[in-house]
Amino acid sequence: MTFGRGDAILRYPELIEGYDFPLAEWIRGKGRRYVAVHIHASSPHKVPPHPEILTGGLLRAGIPFVMLGSESFDLPPNFRLHADVARRAAKFIGTLSVFNVVAQVSKIPSFVLVNRSIKEPHIYALMEANRAQVVSWNVGDPIESIYADAVRWAGI
């Protein structure tokens, strides 16, 4: 059995350190109208190629977004803080990751990029219950088209 960070966090939330960050003030500054983006995951085969195409499209469209995960430039690296930002976002774009679980449980409208070969029934059930738009990035349309759809969706 694989026991990843997401499993630990969901089962033992008390193990996560708190944070010293003025989140309420930061969210007021954003106006809550931001898209939480997490284009990373616990394993490389869950991550679509060329995420810079997605972030570039969001920038060009003028859609406010926040990158979650250690690569964030908006926030200090703290898991609980990033989870709270995902929980309070207007929308979520991401992969099969723990931040996706946070978005689904919090009923955040979501556009989830999945590797079609990965079967995670519990997470798929959460996405279905939340009516998330789930798009396979490794079959069918080219990644540029999928990212363009995500940007259009985020702007609605």
C-alpha positions in Angstrom: 0.0 0.0 0.0 1.3 3.4 -0.9 0.8 6.1 1.7 1.5 9.5 0.2 1.5 13.0 1.6 -2.1 13.5 0.7 -3.2 10.4 2.6 -1.3 11.5 5.7 -2.8 15.0 5.5 -6.3 13.7 5.1 -6.0 11.1 7.9 -3.8 13.1 10.3 -4.5 16.9 9.7 -3.0 17.7 13.2 0.4 16.8 11.8 0.5 19.8 9.6 2.2 22.9 11.0 0.2 26.1 11.1 1.3 29.2 9.4 2.0 32.8 10.2 0.6 34.6 7.1 -2.1 37.3 6.9 -4.4 35.1 4.8 -7.7 37.0 5.4 -6.0 40.3 4.4 -4.4 38.6 1.4 -7.7 37.2 0.2 -9.4 40.6 0.6 -6.7 42.0 -1.6 -7.5 39.3 -4.2 -11.2 39.9 -3.9 -11.6 36.1 -3.7 -11.8 36.1 -7.4 -8.7 34.0 -8.1 -8.1 30.6 -9.6 -6.0 28.2 -7.6 -3.7 26.3 -9.9 -1.8 23.2 -9.0 -0.2 21.7 -12.0 2.1 19.3 -10.0 1.4 16.0 -8.3 3.0 13.3 -6.2 4.3 11.5 -9.2 5.5 12.7 -12.6 3.1 10.5 -14.6 0.2 12.6 -13.2 1.5 15.9 -14.5 0.7 17.1 -18.0 3.5 18.5 -20.1 4.3 22.2 -20.6 2.5 23.8 -17.7 3.9 27.1 -18.8 1.4 27.1 -21.7 -1.4 27.1 -19.1 0.0 29.8 -16.9 0.9 31.9 -19.9 -2.7 31.7 -21.2 -4.0 32.7 -17.8 -1.7 35.7 -17.7 -2.6 36.8 -21.3 -6.3 36.5 -20.5 -5.9 38.6 -17.4 -7.2 35.9 -15.1 -5.9 36.2 -11.5 -4.4 33.0 -10.4 -2.3 31.6 -7.6 0.1 28.7 -8.0 -0.1 26.2 -5.3 2.8 23.9 -4.2 6.4 24.6 -3.6 6.7 26.5 -6.9 4.4 29.3 -5.7 5.6 32.9 -6.1 2.5 34.4 -4.3 2.8 32.5 -1.1 5.4 31.2 1.3 5.9 27.4 1.1 3.5 26.0 3.7 1.1 23.2 2.9 -1.7 24.2 5.2 -1.6 27.8 3.8 -1.8 26.5 0.3 -4.6 24.2 1.2 -6.5 27.1 2.7 -5.9 29.2 -0.4 -7.3 26.3 -2.5 -10.3 26.0 -0.2 -11.2 29.7 -0.6 -10.6 30.0 -4.4 -13.3 30.9 -6.9 -12.1 28.1 -9.1 -9.4 25.4 -9.2 -7.4 24.0 -12.1 -5.1 21.1 -11.3 -4.1 17.5 -11.4 -4.9 14.4 -9.3 -3.3 15.8 -6.2 -4.1 16.6 -2.6 -5.0 20.2 -3.5 -7.5 18.7 -6.0 -9.0 16.7 -3.1 -9.2 19.9 -1.0 -11.0 21.7 -3.9 -13.5 18.8 -4.4 -14.3 18.5 -0.7 -14.7 22.3 -0.5 -17.0 22.2 -3.6 -14.8 24.6 -5.6 -15.7 24.6 -9.3 -12.8 22.6 -10.9 -11.1 21.8 -14.2 -9.0 18.7 -13.5 -6.3 17.5 -15.9 -5.9 13.7 -15.6 -3.7 11.0 -17.0 -6.4 8.6 -18.3 -4.4 5.5 -17.2 -4.6 6.5 -13.5 -7.5 5.1 -11.6 -8.2 6.7 -8.2 -11.9 5.8 -7.6 -12.3 7.8 -4.4 -11.0 11.0 -6.0 -13.0 10.5 -9.2 -16.1 10.1 -7.0 -15.4 13.4 -5.3 -14.9 15.1 -8.7 -18.1 13.6 -10.0 -20.0 14.7 -6.9 -18.6 18.2 -7.4 -19.4 18.2 -11.1 -15.7 18.9 -11.9 -14.7 19.1 -15.5 -12.3 16.2 -15.9 -10.1 16.2 -19.0 -7.6 13.5 -20.0 -4.4 15.2 -21.2 -2.8 12.1 -22.6 -5.5 11.1 -25.1 -7.3 13.0 -27.8 -6.7 16.7 -28.1 -3.3 18.3 -28.1 -2.2 19.8 -24.8 -2.3 23.4 -26.2 -6.0 22.9 -26.9 -6.7 21.5 -23.5 -4.9 24.4 -21.8 -6.8 26.9 -24.0 -10.1 25.2 -22.8 -9.0 25.5 -19.2 -8.2 29.2 -19.7 -11.7 29.8 -21.3 -13.3 27.9 -18.5 -11.5 29.9 -15.8 -12.7 33.1 -17.4 -16.4 32.2 -17.2 
